[in-house]
Amino acid sequence: MSARRTKFYLDCENAKWKGVCSGMADYTGVDVLWVRLGVAAMTILAGQWWIVLAYFIIAWVAEATPSGLYQDAGDAKFWQGVRSNPKRSSSEVRSRLRDVDRRLADIETLYTSRNSQLASEIDSLR
């Protein structure tokens, strides 16, 4: 079974300690520096000491990121968008597919039309 791309994973590759903050940054798409600063500020300045306990529990319960989860950075950004707003990302995919379909229709029209200039260029390539 392949790994789910919409699940929270510990990001041990970019981790400073256990990978919880870098995992939250990967899951939400926020820069890891801001997540770490937010956790530190809430723990120290706001006196929310339960965050330390939550950090240890998450580090103990969550799984590490499977290798090969994303093919490239664009794939990671796409899945971050899916996690943040699935309805918006599905409309983006629909929009991209409409654009590809329109471009393919333009190519098909150009290829099947009686364009003598195009025919002569194709023949010159042979």
C-alpha positions as CSV (number, residue, x, y, z in Angstrom):
1,M,0.0,0.0,0.0
2,S,1.4,3.4,-0.9
3,A,1.8,6.2,1.7
4,R,-1.0,8.7,2.0
5,R,0.0,12.2,1.0
6,T,-2.6,13.9,3.1
7,K,-1.5,12.4,6.4
8,F,0.8,14.1,9.0
9,Y,4.3,12.7,9.1
10,L,7.4,13.6,11.1
11,D,9.9,15.2,8.8
12,C,13.1,13.7,10.1
13,E,15.1,14.9,7.1
14,N,14.7,18.6,8.0
15,A,14.4,18.0,11.8
16,K,16.3,19.8,14.5
17,W,15.3,17.4,17.2
18,K,12.5,14.9,16.5
19,G,10.9,16.4,13.3
20,V,7.6,17.5,14.8
21,C,7.9,21.2,13.9
22,S,9.3,20.4,10.4
23,G,6.4,17.9,9.9
24,M,3.9,20.6,10.9
25,A,5.6,22.9,8.4
26,D,5.4,20.3,5.7
27,Y,1.8,19.5,6.4
28,T,0.6,23.2,6.4
29,G,3.0,24.7,3.9
30,V,4.3,27.3,6.4
31,D,8.0,28.0,6.6
32,V,9.5,25.7,9.3
33,L,11.2,28.7,10.9
34,W,7.9,30.3,11.7
35,V,6.5,27.1,13.1
36,R,9.5,26.7,15.4
37,L,9.4,30.3,16.5
38,G,5.6,30.0,17.2
39,V,6.0,26.8,19.3
40,A,8.9,28.4,21.3
41,A,7.0,31.7,21.8
42,M,3.8,29.9,22.9
43,T,5.8,27.6,25.3
44,I,8.1,30.3,26.9
45,L,6.3,33.6,26.5
46,A,2.7,32.5,26.8
47,G,3.5,29.9,29.5
48,Q,1.8,27.1,27.6
49,W,3.9,24.3,29.1
50,W,1.4,21.6,27.9
51,I,3.0,22.2,24.4
52,V,6.1,20.4,25.6
53,L,4.0,17.3,26.5
54,A,2.1,17.5,23.3
55,Y,5.4,17.7,21.4
56,F,6.7,14.5,23.0
57,I,3.3,12.7,22.4
58,I,3.3,13.7,18.7
59,A,7.0,12.6,18.4
60,W,6.1,9.2,19.9
61,V,2.8,8.6,18.0
62,A,3.5,10.0,14.5
63,E,5.2,8.1,11.8
64,A,8.3,9.3,9.9
65,T,7.9,10.5,6.3
66,P,8.1,7.6,3.9
67,S,10.9,7.8,1.4
68,G,9.7,8.9,-2.1
69,L,6.5,10.4,-0.8
70,Y,6.8,13.4,-3.2
71,Q,8.4,13.3,-6.7
72,D,9.6,16.9,-6.6
73,A,8.9,20.2,-4.9
74,G,6.0,21.0,-7.1
75,D,4.3,17.7,-6.0
76,A,4.9,18.7,-2.3
77,K,3.3,22.1,-2.9
78,F,0.3,20.6,-4.6
79,W,-0.4,18.2,-1.7
80,Q,0.0,21.0,0.8
81,G,-2.7,22.8,-1.1
82,V,-4.9,19.7,-1.1
83,R,-4.5,19.4,2.7
84,S,-5.3,23.1,3.3
85,N,-8.3,23.4,1.0
86,P,-9.4,20.3,-1.0
87,K,-12.2,22.1,-2.8
88,R,-9.9,24.9,-4.1
89,S,-7.3,22.3,-5.2
90,S,-9.9,20.3,-7.1
91,S,-11.0,23.4,-9.0
92,E,-7.3,24.1,-9.8
93,V,-6.9,20.6,-11.2
94,R,-10.1,21.1,-13.2
95,S,-8.9,24.4,-14.5
96,R,-5.5,22.9,-15.5
97,L,-7.2,20.0,-17.3
98,R,-9.5,22.4,-19.2
99,D,-6.4,24.3,-20.3
100,V,-4.7,21.1,-21.5
101,D,-7.9,20.0,-23.3
102,R,-8.2,23.4,-25.0
103,R,-4.5,23.3,-26.1
104,L,-5.0,19.7,-27.4
105,A,-8.1,20.8,-29.3
106,D,-6.1,23.6,-30.9
107,I,-3.3,21.2,-31.9
108,E,-5.9,18.8,-33.4
109,T,-7.6,21.6,-35.3
110,L,-4.3,22.8,-36.7
111,Y,-3.2,19.2,-37.6
112,T,-6.4,18.2,-39.3
113,S,-7.0,21.5,-41.2
114,R,-6.0,22.1,-44.8
115,N,-3.0,24.2,-43.8
116,S,-0.7,24.0,-46.8
117,Q,2.1,25.9,-45.0
118,L,2.0,23.4,-42.2
119,A,1.9,20.5,-44.6
120,S,5.0,21.8,-46.5
121,E,6.9,22.3,-43.2
122,I,6.1,18.8,-42.1
123,D,7.2,17.4,-45.5
124,S,10.4,19.4,-45.3
125,L,11.2,17.7,-41.9
126,R,10.9,14.2,-43.4
